[in-house]
Amino acid sequence: MERAHLEELRKALEGKGLESDLIEGPNVTFLRIGHRNPEQRPEAVTCREAEGELFFVGSFGSLIAPARHIESAVERIAHRVSAEVP
């Protein structure tokens, strides 16, 4: 189930010109999203239950958006990977 949501997110990100790779390991599946600033590390997005529903979750455990809100997640991720280094 999580893989399907991550694949849907990957396709939506691709539609916005953001490159990502679906990584499947033995214990976790996640999207690795390239940062537009090469000095920043890629963003890793997973899915997990929170607040009674499935959420996309960022590299450091922050909730991005419910999995049912793909466009909202895409906007928030695009902002994260476009941010300038202070």
Secondary structure, DSSP 8 states (H G I E B T S, - for coil): -HHHHHHHHHHHHHHTT--EEEEE-SS-EEEEE--SSTTS--EEEEEEEETTEEEEE-TTS-EEEETT-HHHHHHHHHHHHH----
